[in-house]
C-alpha cells in the first residue's frame, strides 16, 4: 500500500502540495498586502486633499478657459488658453475696459468673452466708430478711447441703451464678428464669472492681465 508521508525535513511538504503555504510565506504575503493597503489609503487621502483644494480654487478663485471664435480678435484669438480670476469680483465690481468671462444670459450653459464698455446706471450710445457714455450722475458725457479696436472696422450706429442697477454693456473687440450687448441687451451682474488674468497659450503670447489697455479709456466729448 502506497502511503503519503511527510518528510521530517519538510514537515509542510504535504500541505504545500495541496495548495497551502508555509508560515514564512503567509507572513510575506501579509506584509505585501499590508503595504498595498497602506499605499492605496495614501493615494485616497492625497486625492481627497487635492480635491478639497482644487475644487474650491476652481469654483471661487481661478479656472481655465479656452477661446473659441474671433469676436475678441486681435486681442484674443481662437485656440488661446486663459486663466480666469474669479476672486476679484467677489471683492469689487467689474471696471470699464476689463475683459470678462460670463455665462450667456440667453443660454447660461455657454460662456462668452467680451470687454466691459458701460457700467450700471450709465447710458451708452454708438455713433459711427465712437462709443459715447453718459455718466450715471447725468452731469457729463465722454467718448471712449479704444486702441484695441481696429480703426478700419465698419462704421455702425447703435441706439441709446440705459443700464439699470447691476447691468453692464459689453462688446467684442472685433465689432463685426461679435454677438454682444448690441444684439441681446445689457448683461446682468449675476452672469459674470470673472476677468481674464493670464494667457498661458500659445507660449509666444503668454501675458499677465492680457487685453487691459494702458491708455486712458475715457476722452472728453468734443463739442
Phi, psi and omega in degrees: 000129178281139178234154174251119182238154175278133175288126182300337178279339181229073187299344182251013182300318181294317180298319181295326179295334179267012174093003177273177180234163180280163177303323179296320179292319178301317181297318180295317180295321179297321178295318180297313181294324178294321178295320178296318180298317179296318180299315180294322177296321178296317179299314180299318181295314180294324178296316179297316179298317180298318179295321179296334178271311187291315183300310177297324178299315180289329183280327189234347186243299183204151175204157183275150174220155183240125183282129176233123180105175187243016185294340179250011178292147002272003181297313177229131181251156179301135180099353180282147184251123186239152170251130185255132176272112180260350185280320186304318184282358170271348180251337180207172180272158175299150181245155179300137179092345179285145177266125187238158171250134180213160175278130182297120184304328181282339179207084189302347178284347179263144178247133179246156173239124181212176179251140179286124181250311181241146183252164181309134178087348181274167175241130183247135178219139179245123178234111184066234180265005188247135176261125178252136180238127173266122184299155182299331180282352178072008186267337181210162180230146178217158177259142180278136171267113188239080180292344181279350180263132180299130184295338183272006183294152185301137179286130180219147175252151180219134183297162183295135176238124178262123182271134178274188178296133179063029176242143182232148175256122184235147177216157174275152179292330176269083192302327182284343185242020186245130171265106188218204185298339176294332183263319187240007172093189183297153178261118176294143182304325186295342181269352182283129181268313182176186180248155179290124183256314184220141168257117184264334184215140004287159185297334180287349181237022177302132185203147175263130183053053182293148177089348179276120182279138178277351180275161180297130181279346184235138174231146181300147178287137178275134180253000000 
